[in-house]
């Protein structure tokens, strides 16, 4: 059995003395040589960390996961390597749990004990939100635990209907967090915490002033020594980037200066602090809605062109800044190229610029060919002048801009849904 203990998991669970833990046993059939992963969540179903893995042998078809130290308890994810099928299970401290799995679809997992017999029924429940939520409430009432209690409460809150009346919405937001311990460690380890936070921040119309009110209520009385403080801050800044098209620079700056900009937070997580500071500088240098500063560029064929000469020739221009040695650039570029080609083929008047964001151009031509950028306008700065980096605050690779025909900044990130939404809204 091979273990991958990630920092987040290690930090949370080794706060406790060595006792209890869990024993999870899964009897399998028909999946020899496959691998089962046991994962924990990081506030959302899309972010998980592997804490253990078990290879299924022909002679030993039983997967076992054992942790001897005391744990908080949580909702864990089981995932099969061969087909990425997955299912969530409930793991409490001191649990001794056994399952049966026939075949390679984890939806067929059968629990041998409660509360997982009932919890898996809930996990598989389809139909209306109300029906599934009622089933979860029944499981929680019958088998209460700190994990199920918190998970159920977050599910109830994220599915609550927001009233239309503004005064009622203000009252709802003011009381939305009242019955929660915001420093409960499990909050950062559940798959529905981000969804709960999204509901909370959307109770009031999303604008700078309402967002500040929401942040103040969420972080009131906390600081970087608080257990979930950085977890909340990371979500807030991600969410502010999601709403960047609405001109949320003021809320971004307020949150940074009020809740992150001190030595205590810098010392707690210097990487996070510096990344948010850099993004804030970029927002202030080139805010959404501003006209981008012009820059001189050189194409692959060595001809010279100005940025303004390019974006003025179409309704939209998508710009990607990259470095061929950047791992994220290598991984993401083919998919980005395919997406831009698809929307262009669907009739969108959009052109694309791939901007080499490094002075080393030895790998430039090969990267263009290998990553499908031949139909893009491939440029670098004229004479490798780096002045544009400071002008545009391009502090990381890859970085993105969506411009209109006048050079106005419409978006500062790559998000297919938002790009499509912008193109459609301006088209209409």
C-alpha positions in Angstrom: 0.0 0.0 0.0 1.4 3.3 -1.1 0.6 6.5 0.8 0.6 10.1 -0.4 0.3 12.3 2.7 -0.3 15.9 1.5 0.6 18.9 3.6 -3.0 19.9 4.1 -4.0 16.5 5.4 -0.9 16.3 7.5 -1.5 19.7 9.1 -5.1 19.0 10.1 -4.9 15.5 11.3 -1.6 15.3 13.1 -2.8 17.9 15.6 -4.2 15.0 17.5 -2.5 12.2 19.5 -2.1 8.8 18.0 -5.4 6.9 18.6 -8.5 5.7 16.8 -8.2 6.8 13.1 -10.0 4.4 10.7 -9.9 1.0 9.0 -11.6 0.8 5.6 -11.8 -2.6 3.9 -13.2 -3.0 0.3 -13.7 -6.5 -1.1 -13.4 -6.3 -4.8 -14.2 -8.6 -7.8 -13.1 -8.3 -11.4 -10.7 -5.3 -11.0 -7.4 -6.9 -10.4 -4.3 -4.7 -11.1 -6.5 -1.6 -10.7 -5.9 1.0 -8.1 -8.3 2.6 -5.5 -7.6 6.1 -4.2 -8.9 7.5 -0.9 -9.1 11.3 -1.1 -10.2 14.2 1.0 -11.9 17.4 -0.2 -10.7 21.0 0.0 -14.0 22.9 0.2 -15.3 21.8 -3.2 -16.0 18.6 -5.1 -13.5 19.6 -7.8 -10.5 19.8 -5.4 -9.3 16.7 -3.7 -6.0 15.4 -2.1 -5.0 11.8 -2.2 -4.3 10.5 1.3 -3.9 6.8 0.5 -4.0 4.3 -2.4 -4.3 0.5 -2.7 -3.4 -1.7 -5.6 -5.8 -4.6 -6.2 -4.0 -7.9 -6.5 -5.3 -11.1 -8.1 -4.5 -13.1 -4.9 -5.4 -10.3 -2.5 -8.5 -8.5 -4.0 -9.1 -6.6 -0.8 -8.2 -2.9 -0.7 -7.4 -1.6 2.8 -6.9 1.9 4.1 -5.7 2.3 7.6 -5.0 5.4 9.7 -3.9 4.9 13.3 -4.0 8.5 14.4 -7.1 10.3 15.6 -8.9 12.1 12.8 -11.5 14.9 12.6 -13.8 12.7 10.5 -15.2 13.8 7.2 -16.6 12.9 3.8 -14.0 11.1 1.8 -13.9 10.3 -1.9 -13.2 6.8 -3.3 -11.9 6.9 -6.9 -10.9 4.1 -9.2 -7.9 4.7 -11.4 -9.0 2.8 -14.5 -12.2 4.8 -15.3 -12.2 7.7 -12.7 -15.5 6.5 -11.3 -16.0 7.9 -7.8 -18.2 7.8 -4.8 -18.2 9.6 -1.5 -18.3 7.8 1.9 -18.6 8.9 5.5 -15.6 8.3 7.7 -15.8 9.1 11.4 -13.0 8.8 13.9 -12.6 5.2 15.1 -14.5 3.9 12.1 -14.1 0.3 11.0 -15.9 0.1 7.7 -16.2 -2.6 5.1 -17.6 -2.5 1.6 -18.1 -4.8 -1.4 -17.4 -3.8 -5.0 -18.2 -6.0 -8.0 -16.9 -4.6 -11.2 -15.3 -1.3 -12.1 -18.1 1.1 -11.3 -18.0 2.6 -7.9 -21.6 3.5 -8.0 -22.1 -0.2 -7.4 -20.3 0.0 -4.0 -22.2 -1.8 -1.2 -21.7 -0.8 2.4 -21.9 -3.4 5.1 -22.5 -1.0 8.1 -24.5 2.1 8.9 -24.3 5.0 8.6 -22.7 4.4 5.2 -25.5 2.1 4.0 -27.9 5.1 4.4 -25.3 7.6 3.3 -24.6 5.8 0.0 -28.4 5.7 -0.7 -28.4 9.5 -0.3 -25.3 9.8 -2.6 -27.1 7.8 -5.3 -30.4 9.6 -4.9 -31.6 11.4 -8.1 -34.5 13.6 -8.6 -35.5 16.9 -7.0 -33.2 18.8 -4.6 -35.9 18.7 -2.0 -36.2 14.9 -2.1 -32.4 14.4 -1.8 -32.2 17.0 1.0 -34.9 15.3 2.9 -33.1 11.9 2.6 -29.9 13.6 3.9 -31.8 15.0 6.9 -33.1 11.6 7.7 -29.7 10.1 7.7 -28.3 12.9 9.8 -31.1 12.5 12.4 -30.7 8.8 12.6 -26.8 8.8 12.7 -25.8 12.2 14.0 -22.1 13.1 13.9 -20.1 16.4 13.8 -19.4 15.8 10.1 -23.0 14.9 9.1 -24.4 17.7 11.2 -22.2 20.3 9.5 -22.6 18.8 6.0 -26.4 18.8 6.3 -26.5 22.3 7.6 -24.4 23.6 4.7 -26.6 21.7 2.2 -29.7 23.2 3.7 -28.2 26.7 3.5 -26.9 26.4 0.0 -30.3 25.3 -1.3 -32.3 27.9 0.5 -34.4 30.2 -1.7 -33.2 33.9 -1.8 -36.2 36.3 -1.4 -36.8 38.9 -4.0 -37.4 41.7 -1.5 -34.1 43.6 -0.8 -34.9 44.2 2.9 -35.6 40.5 3.4 -32.4 39.6 1.6 -30.4 41.9 3.9 -32.0 40.2 6.9 -31.2 36.8 5.5 -27.5 37.7 5.0 -27.2 39.2 8.4 -28.4 35.9 10.0 -27.0 33.4 7.5 -23.8 32.6 9.5 -25.3 32.9 13.0 -25.7 29.2 13.8 -22.3 28.1 12.4 -18.9 27.8 14.0 -16.9 29.4 11.2 -13.7 28.0 12.7 -14.9 24.4 12.7 -12.0 22.6 11.0 -14.3 20.3 9.0 -15.5 23.4 7.0 -12.3 23.3 4.9 -12.6 19.5 4.3 -16.1 19.2 3.0 -17.2 19.1 -0.7 -20.0 21.7 -0.3 -18.3 24.5 1.6 -17.6 26.6 -1.5 -21.2 26.2 -2.7 -22.4 27.4 0.7 -20.1 30.4 0.5 -21.3 31.2 -3.0 -24.9 31.2 -1.8 -23.9 33.5 1.1 -22.1 36.1 -1.1 -25.0 36.1 -3.6 -27.8 36.8 -1.1 -27.3 40.5 -1.8 -26.7 41.8 -5.3 -23.0 41.4 -6.1 -21.4 44.8 -6.2 -18.4 46.4 -4.4 -20.3 47.7 -1.3 -22.4 44.5 -0.8 -19.4 42.4 -1.2 -17.5 44.3 1.5 -20.4 43.8 3.9 -20.4 40.0 3.2 -16.6 39.8 3.7 -16.8 41.8 7.0 -19.5 39.5 8.4 -17.6 36.3 7.3 -14.2 37.3 8.7 -15.3 39.4 11.7 -13.2 38.7 14.8 -10.8 36.4 12.9 -7.2 36.8 11.8 -4.5 34.7 10.2 -4.2 32.7 13.4 -7.8 31.6 13.0 -8.2 28.0 11.8 -10.2 28.6 8.6 -9.1 32.2 7.9 -6.9 31.6 4.9 -9.3 29.0 3.6 -12.0 31.7 3.5 -9.7 34.3 2.0 -8.6 32.0 -0.8 -12.2 31.4 -1.7 -13.0 35.1 -1.5 -10.2 36.1 -3.9 -11.1 33.3 -6.3 -14.7 34.5 -6.2 -13.7 38.1 -6.8 -11.8 37.0 -9.9 -14.9 35.1 -11.1 -16.8 38.4 -10.8 -14.0 40.5 -12.2 -16.2 41.6 -15.2 -18.4 43.5 -12.8 -15.6 45.8 -11.8 -14.8 44.4 -8.3 -11.4 46.0 -7.9 -12.6 48.1 -4.9 -13.8 45.0 -3.0 -10.6 43.1 -4.0 -8.4 46.0 -2.7 -10.5 46.4 0.5 -10.3 42.7 1.3 -6.5 42.6 0.7 -5.7 45.7 2.8 -8.2 44.9 5.6 -7.7 41.2 6.0 -4.5 40.0 4.4 -2.0 42.9 4.3 -0.1 42.4 7.6 3.1 40.6 8.6 1.2 37.8 10.5 -0.5 36.8 7.2 2.6 37.2 5.2 4.5 34.8 7.6 1.6 32.3 7.6 1.6 31.9 3.8 4.1 34.1 1.9 3.3 32.5 -1.4 -0.4 33.2 -1.2 0.2 36.7 0.1 2.5 37.5 -2.8 0.2 36.0 -5.4 -2.7 38.1 -4.2 -0.6 41.3 -4.0 0.6 40.6 -7.6 -3.0 40.2 -8.8 -4.1 43.3 -7.1 -1.3 45.3 -8.8 -2.4 43.9 -12.1 -6.0 44.8 -11.4 -5.0 48.4 -10.6 -2.6 48.7 -13.6 -5.1 47.4 -16.1 -8.6 47.4 -14.6 -11.6 45.8 -16.4 -13.1 48.4 -18.7 -9.9 50.4 -19.2 -8.1 50.7 -22.6 -5.0 48.7 -22.7 -1.7 50.5 -23.2 -0.2 50.0 -26.6 3.0 47.9 -27.0 5.4 47.2 -29.9 5.6 43.6 -31.0 7.7 41.4 -33.3 6.1 38.5 -35.1 7.7 35.1 -35.8 8.5 36.3 -39.3 10.3 39.3 -37.7 7.9 41.9 -39.0 6.9 44.5 -36.5 3.4 45.3 -35.4 1.7 47.3 -32.7 -0.9 45.8 -30.4 -3.4 48.5 -31.5 -2.9 47.4 -35.1 -4.2 44.0 -34.2 -7.2 44.4 -31.9 -8.7 47.1 -34.2 -9.2 44.5 -36.9 -11.8 42.4 -35.2 -14.6 42.7 -32.6 -12.6 40.6 -30.0 -9.0 39.7 -29.5 -7.9 37.0 -27.1 -4.3 37.4 -25.8 -2.3 34.7 -24.1 1.0 35.5 -22.4 3.2 32.4 -22.0 6.6 30.9 -21.5 7.4 27.6 -23.3 9.1 26.3 -20.1 6.0 27.0 -18.0 4.4 23.7 -17.1 0.9 25.1 -16.9 1.4 26.7 -20.3 2.4 23.4 -21.8 -0.6 21.6 -20.3 -3.3 24.3 -21.0 -2.3 25.7 -24.4 -3.7 22.8 -26.6 -7.1 23.0 -25.0 -7.1 26.8 -25.2 -6.2 26.7 -28.9 -9.0 24.2 -29.6 -11.6 26.3 -27.8 -10.6 29.5 -29.6 -10.8 27.6 -32.9 -14.2 26.3 -32.0 -15.7 29.7 -31.2 -14.1 31.2 -34.3 -15.6 28.4 -36.4 -19.0 29.0 -34.8 -19.0 32.5 -36.3 -17.4 34.7 -33.6 -15.3 37.6 -34.9 -12.4 36.9 -32.7 -8.6 36.7 -33.3 -6.0 35.4 -31.0 -2.5 36.5 -30.0 0.1 34.3 -28.4 2.6 36.6 -26.7 6.0 35.1 -25.7 6.5 36.3 -22.2 10.2 35.6 -21.8 13.4 36.9 -23.3 14.5 33.4 -24.2 13.0 32.7 -27.7 14.9 29.4 -28.5 11.8 27.2 -27.9 9.4 29.7 -29.4 8.9 28.2 -32.9 8.7 24.6 -31.7 6.1 25.5 -29.0 3.9 27.2 -31.6 4.0 24.1 -33.8 3.6 21.5 -31.0 0.8 23.3 -29.2 -1.4 24.2 -32.2 -0.8 27.9 -32.3 0.0 28.2 -36.0 -3.2 30.1 -36.8 -2.6 32.5 -33.9 -0.7 35.8 -34.3 2.5 34.8 -32.6 4.5 37.7 -31.2 7.1 38.7 -28.7 8.2 42.2 -27.5 10.3 44.2 -30.0 14.0 43.7 -29.2 12.9 41.7 -26.1 12.0 45.0 -24.3 10.3 44.0 -21.0 8.6 47.4 -20.5 5.2 45.8 -21.3 5.5 43.6 -18.2 5.4 46.6 -16.0 2.8 48.4 -18.1 0.4 45.4 -18.2 1.4 43.8 -14.9 2.0 40.4 -16.5 3.5 38.8 -13.5 2.8 35.1 -14.2 2.5 32.6 -17.0 0.0 31.9 -18.5 -1.9 35.2 -18.3 -4.8 36.2 -20.4 -6.7 39.2 -21.7 -9.9 39.6 -23.8 -10.1 42.9 -25.6 -12.7 44.6 -27.8 -12.0 46.4 -31.1 -11.0 49.6 -29.2 -8.6 47.9 -26.9 -10.9 47.9 -23.9 -10.2 45.1 -21.4 -13.3 42.8 -21.1 -11.8 39.9 -19.2 -8.4 39.1 -17.5 -8.5 35.4 -17.3 -9.2 32.3 -19.3 -12.7 31.0 -18.6 -14.7 29.5 -21.4 -18.1 30.1 -19.9 -17.3 33.8 -19.2 -15.8 34.4 -22.6 -18.8 32.8 -24.3 -21.1 34.9 -22.2 -19.3 38.1 -23.1 -19.3 37.3 -26.8 -23.0 36.5 -26.7 -24.1 39.5 -24.6 -22.2 41.9 -26.8 -23.5 40.2 -29.9 -27.1 40.7 -28.7 
